[in-house]
Amino acid sequence: MDKRPDPDELLKNIQAEEARRGRLKIFLGYVAGVGKTYAMLEAAHQRKLQGLDVVVGYIETHKRAETEALVHGLDVLPRKQVEYRGVTLPEMDVDAVIQRKPQLVLVDEFAHTNVPGSRHAKRYQDVQEILAAGIDVYTTLNIQHLESLNDIVAQVTGVIVRETIPDRVIDEASEIEVIDLPPDELLVRLQEGKVYVPDQAARAIQKFFRKGNLTALREMSLRRAAERVDDQMRAYMQTRAIQGIWAASERLLVCVSPSPLSERLVRTTRRLADELNA
């Protein structure tokens, strides 16, 4: 007797599991201060107006007045107080979120490292547990926290980012929304004290928030989002058996001549084409 599982039944079980799992939306930025938390809170208020049960699991306003104002009107769950080396530190209370079981919970700073002794080492693992309980999650993330970009970020900025998350975590997100702000506008916000307090802002401008760094990080976030859209398009074509390639990605043209430099130009263009899937 054939005891192998029925493929149709397996597929049905997988689809049922996916239907029960919460959906993850990531508000992706390239650095602090571009407006990720603000955009997440605005979106949460819109969902609340649509009748959804929305709560704040963990939010970090950094004492920005406009961000703090948006927290008002939302149900904020108390933070869990964790003792570590004689100091009490606040963390998200995962059990309280699951017990409350809202339709949507806001969880700021996706790449955050939890206090040692917490159930999970990283906040993204807390989020995965909440998603498994069937609760939708909105969260925020800066591009430099992606594990695969760690070396590049260190090379560009001179700063080694210690808090990273695996790329697969954002690949599994249902939706990614890029929160973008031109570097010049961000630097103005920084100087006006809308990102950090004055002393912190001055140090930030001299180090991580140099315009060249911001431009490079911005490019990384936009490129990562473009890759995501390209992957979604390919998946759409595969599921619908669409043949051929849609002309929606980059196209490169290299002009060559009898010059000895032409060979180098061709090699460089080939590398760029591979990077862009052109």
RODO-2510 file (C-alpha; in nm, 4 decimals, decimal comma):
residues 278
     n   res          X          Y          Z
     1     m     0,0000     0,0000     0,0000
     2     d     0,1369     0,3413    -0,0995
     3     k     0,1746     0,5478     0,2194
     4     r     0,3305     0,8481     0,0531
     5     p     0,1545     1,1750     0,1384
     6     d    -0,0957     1,3070    -0,1118
     7     p     0,0651     1,6085    -0,2910
     8     d    -0,2701     1,7876    -0,3117
     9     e    -0,3238     1,7408     0,0604
    10     l     0,0267     1,8686     0,1362
    11     l    -0,0345     2,1765    -0,0783
    12     k    -0,3652     2,2377     0,0962
    13     n    -0,1950     2,2173     0,4379
    14     i     0,0800     2,4579     0,3311
    15     q    -0,1736     2,7064     0,1969
    16     a    -0,3773     2,6801     0,5167
    17     e    -0,0641     2,7448     0,7243
    18     e     0,0235     3,0496     0,5143
    19     a    -0,3319     3,1779     0,5504
    20     r    -0,3074     3,1549     0,9305
    21     r     0,0309     3,3295     0,9448
    22     g     0,0438     3,7064     0,9878
    23     r     0,1702     3,9367     0,7140
    24     l     0,4874     4,1420     0,7569
    25     k     0,5321     4,4919     0,6157
    26     i     0,8734     4,6588     0,6419
    27     f     0,9222     5,0346     0,6208
    28     l     1,2746     5,0454     0,4779
    29     g     1,5045     5,3474     0,4990
    30     y     1,8702     5,4175     0,4441
    31     v     1,9477     5,5842     0,7771
    32     a     1,7859     5,7208     1,0928
    33     g     1,5707     6,0297     1,0444
    34     v     1,4234     5,9653     0,6983
    35     g     1,0761     5,9126     0,8479
    36     k     1,0271     5,5355     0,8791
    37     t     0,8566     5,5380     1,2193
    38     y     0,6469     5,8403     1,1212
    39     a     0,5304     5,6678     0,8017
    40     m     0,4542     5,3481     0,9932
    41     l     0,2415     5,5378     1,2461
    42     e     0,0556     5,7227     0,9699
    43     a    -0,0203     5,3914     0,7988
    44     a    -0,1373     5,2466     1,1314
    45     h    -0,3855     5,5311     1,1804
    46     q    -0,5211     5,4690     0,8303
    47     r    -0,5704     5,1003     0,9093
    48     k    -0,7418     5,1909     1,2365
    49     l    -0,9826     5,4183     1,0478
    50     q    -1,0613     5,1181     0,8276
    51     g    -1,1767     4,9324     1,1385
    52     l    -0,8689     4,7234     1,2200
    53     d    -0,7637     4,6522     1,5773
    54     v    -0,4173     4,8166     1,5913
    55     v    -0,1776     4,8237     1,8866
    56     v     0,1758     4,9476     1,9475
    57     g     0,4026     4,6654     2,0607
    58     y     0,7185     4,8756     2,0710
    59     i     0,7842     5,2235     1,9380
    60     e     1,0958     5,4411     1,9635
    61     t     1,0128     5,8088     1,9062
    62     h     1,3622     5,9406     1,9958
    63     k     1,1731     6,2328     2,1547
    64     r     1,0736     6,3687     1,8127
    65     a     0,7630     6,5785     1,8773
    66     e     0,5908     6,5025     1,5462
    67     t     0,6442     6,1280     1,5955
    68     e     0,5236     6,1324     1,9556
    69     a     0,2073     6,3134     1,8448
    70     l     0,1211     6,0261     1,6096
    71     v     0,1374     5,7709     1,8914
    72     h    -0,1659     5,9364     2,0518
    73     g    -0,4879     5,7597     1,9642
    74     l    -0,3246     5,4172     1,9423
    75     d    -0,3376     5,1464     2,2079
    76     v     0,0176     5,1128     2,3468
    77     l     0,1056     4,7880     2,5238
    78     p     0,3280     4,8181     2,8338
    79     r     0,6901     4,7208     2,7821
    80     k     0,8448     4,4268     2,9597
    81     q     1,1103     4,5292     3,2129
    82     v     1,4157     4,3026     3,1967
    83     e     1,6881     4,2976     3,4616
    84     y     2,0459     4,2777     3,3348
    85     r     2,3563     4,3360     3,5469
    86     g     2,1666     4,5432     3,7993
    87     v     1,9970     4,7600     3,5375
    88     t     1,6318     4,7432     3,4305
    89     l     1,5872     4,7697     3,0539
    90     p     1,2621     4,7862     2,8525
    91     e     1,1824     4,5319     2,5811
    92     m     0,8721     4,4391     2,3843
    93     d     0,6413     4,2042     2,5734
    94     v     0,5839     3,9310     2,3144
    95     d     0,3492     3,7349     2,5405
    96     a     0,1334     4,0444     2,5963
    97     v     0,1084     4,1010     2,2201
    98     i     0,0040     3,7419     2,1512
    99     q    -0,2412     3,7380     2,4418
   100     r    -0,3954     4,0685     2,3258
   101     k    -0,4085     3,9266     1,9688
   102     p    -0,4714     4,2447     1,7698
   103     q    -0,5096     4,2359     1,3942
   104     l    -0,2012     4,4563     1,3534
   105     v     0,0904     4,5370     1,5842
   106     l     0,3622     4,7999     1,5342
   107     v     0,7161     4,6903     1,6197
   108     d     0,9872     4,9514     1,5704
   109     e     1,3580     4,8790     1,5049
   110     f     1,3414     4,5333     1,3466
   111     a     1,7180     4,4695     1,3801
   112     h     1,7316     4,5488     1,7532
   113     t     1,9299     4,3131     1,9781
   114     n     1,7318     4,2097     2,2850
   115     v     1,8665     4,2208     2,6387
   116     p     2,0618     3,9008     2,7203
   117     g     1,8318     3,6514     2,8868
   118     s     1,5326     3,7422     2,6708
   119     r     1,3439     3,4583     2,5002
   120     h     1,4916     3,5566     2,1646
   121     a     1,8281     3,7145     2,0935
   122     k     1,6910     3,9498     1,8265
   123     r     1,3696     4,1455     1,7830
   124     y     1,3123     4,0038     1,4355
   125     q     1,2757     3,6646     1,6076
   126     d     1,0109     3,8161     1,8365
   127     v     0,8326     3,9342     1,5229
   128     q     0,8487     3,5872     1,3684
   129     e     0,6766     3,4431     1,6766
   130     i     0,4056     3,7095     1,6540
   131     l     0,3543     3,6372     1,2831
   132     a     0,3245     3,2661     1,3588
   133     a     0,0402     3,3549     1,5982
   134     g    -0,1535     3,4995     1,3033
   135     i    -0,0935     3,8685     1,3812
   136     d     0,0103     4,1176     1,1112
   137     v     0,3203     4,3263     1,1859
   138     y     0,4455     4,6648     1,0679
   139     t     0,8150     4,7243     1,1396
   140     t     1,1039     4,9556     1,0479
   141     l     1,4523     4,8792     0,9193
   142     n     1,7574     5,0641     0,7885
   143     i     1,9397     4,9130     0,4914
   144     q     2,2778     4,8951     0,6696
   145     h     2,1428     4,6238     0,8999
   146     l     2,1170     4,3682     0,6186
   147     e     2,3722     4,0932     0,6746
   148     s     2,4794     4,0688     0,3100
   149     l     2,5645     4,4412     0,2982
   150     n     2,7707     4,4469     0,6171
   151     d     3,1115     4,4504     0,4462
   152     i     3,0056     4,7075     0,1853
   153     v     2,8606     4,9409     0,4495
   154     a     3,1822     4,9162     0,6530
   155     q     3,3917     4,9910     0,3443
   156     v     3,1811     5,2927     0,2439
   157     t     3,1177     5,4490     0,5849
   158     g     3,4075     5,3212     0,7936
   159     v     3,1526     5,1969     1,0486
   160     i     3,1024     4,8278     1,1287
   161     v     2,7321     4,7712     1,1969
   162     r     2,6987     4,5161     1,4771
   163     e     2,3221     4,4664     1,4640
   164     t     2,2366     4,2717     1,1485
   165     i     1,9550     4,0472     1,0302
   166     p     1,9607     3,7677     0,7695
   167     d     1,8484     3,8735     0,4223
   168     r     1,5954     3,5896     0,4130
   169     v     1,3930     3,7668     0,6821
   170     i     1,3071     4,0609     0,4588
   171     d     1,2768     3,8341     0,1552
   172     e     0,9875     3,6689     0,3409
   173     a     0,8109     4,0020     0,4026
   174     s     0,4730     4,0443     0,2351
   175     e     0,5450     4,4083     0,1536
   176     i     0,8370     4,6518     0,1637
   177     e     0,7808     5,0269     0,1477
   178     v     1,0862     5,2440     0,0885
   179     i     1,0851     5,5654     0,2918
   180     d     1,3111     5,7998     0,1005
   181     l     1,4433     6,1485     0,1707
   182     p     1,7152     6,3314    -0,0271
   183     p     2,0406     6,3570     0,1733
   184     d     2,0373     6,7390     0,1666
   185     e     1,6914     6,7464     0,3257
   186     l     1,7981     6,4913     0,5857
   187     l     2,1027     6,7007     0,6781
   188     v     1,8754     7,0037     0,7252
   189     r     1,6529     6,7977     0,9573
   190     l     1,9634     6,6889     1,1451
   191     q     2,0845     7,0472     1,1898
   192     e     1,7384     7,1539     1,3073
   193     g     1,7488     6,8929     1,5838
   194     k     1,4691     6,6824     1,4329
   195     v     1,6766     6,3625     1,4256
   196     y     1,9109     6,3828     1,7251
   197     v     1,9692     6,6306     2,0063
   198     p     2,2269     6,9016     1,9097
   199     d     2,5385     6,7323     2,0541
   200     q     2,4533     6,3995     1,8915
   201     a     2,3647     6,5728     1,5646
   202     a     2,7026     6,7483     1,5463
   203     r     2,8881     6,4200     1,5972
   204     a     2,6660     6,2426     1,3444
   205     i     2,7359     6,5011     1,0713
   206     q     3,1096     6,4609     1,1241
   207     k     3,0959     6,0811     1,1070
   208     f     2,8194     5,8552     0,9758
   209     f     2,5980     6,1320     0,8336
   210     r     2,8470     6,2659     0,5813
   211     k     2,6742     6,3372     0,2511
   212     g     2,8798     6,0789     0,0609
   213     n     2,7814     5,8090     0,3094
   214     l     2,4152     5,9059     0,2904
   215     t     2,4161     5,9000    -0,0890
   216     a     2,5735     5,5539    -0,0969
   217     l     2,3328     5,4140     0,1635
   218     r     2,0381     5,5652    -0,0204
   219     e     2,1472     5,3935    -0,3401
   220     m     2,1695     5,0608    -0,1540
   221     s     1,8139     5,0906    -0,0228
   222     l     1,6684     5,1874    -0,3611
   223     r     1,8612     4,9108    -0,5366
   224     r     1,7439     4,6519    -0,2814
   225     a     1,3843     4,7603    -0,3329
   226     a     1,4265     4,7386    -0,7113
   227     e     1,5627     4,3842    -0,6768
   228     r     1,2571     4,2951    -0,4703
   229     v     1,0208     4,4236    -0,7400
   230     d     1,2158     4,2341    -1,0057
   231     d     1,1891     3,9103    -0,8054
   232     q     0,8147     3,9620    -0,7670
   233     m     0,7770     4,0173    -1,1410
   234     r     0,9701     3,6988    -1,2204
   235     a     0,7574     3,5005    -0,9738
   236     y     0,4412     3,6419    -1,1324
   237     m     0,5583     3,5362    -1,4778
   238     q     0,6517     3,1869    -1,3598
   239     t     0,3205     3,1204    -1,1849
   240     r     0,1339     3,2264    -1,4985
   241     a     0,3686     3,0490    -1,7410
   242     i     0,4489     3,3754    -1,9196
   243     q     0,7309     3,3200    -2,1663
   244     g     1,0058     3,5638    -2,2536
   245     i     1,1347     3,8684    -2,0700
   246     w     0,9434     4,1881    -2,0056
   247     a     1,1468     4,4983    -2,0770
   248     a     1,1158     4,6316    -1,7225
   249     s     1,4743     4,6108    -1,5986
   250     e     1,7898     4,8018    -1,6869
   251     r     1,9472     4,7864    -2,0324
   252     l     2,3124     4,8691    -2,0902
   253     l     2,4878     4,9880    -2,4045
   254     v     2,8655     4,9937    -2,4334
   255     c     3,0364     5,1822    -2,7148
   256     v     3,3676     5,0354    -2,8281
   257     s     3,6378     5,1475    -3,0663
   258     p     3,9830     5,0255    -3,1721
   259     s     4,1132     5,1748    -2,8471
   260     p     4,2987     4,9368    -2,6104
   261     l     4,0510     5,0471    -2,3411
   262     s     3,7572     4,8824    -2,5189
   263     e     3,8349     4,5406    -2,3740
   264     r     3,8231     4,6837    -2,0217
   265     l     3,4958     4,8614    -2,1021
   266     v     3,3378     4,5340    -2,2136
   267     r     3,4495     4,3554    -1,8949
   268     t     3,3196     4,6376    -1,6753
   269     t     2,9858     4,6408    -1,8566
   270     r     2,9557     4,2644    -1,8163
   271     r     3,0097     4,2901    -1,4393
   272     l     2,7540     4,5698    -1,4150
   273     a     2,5041     4,3718    -1,6238
   274     d     2,5409     4,0742    -1,3891
   275     e     2,4806     4,2971    -1,0862
   276     l     2,1709     4,4558    -1,2403
   277     n     2,0357     4,1405    -1,4068
   278     a     2,0298     4,3494    -1,7239
***
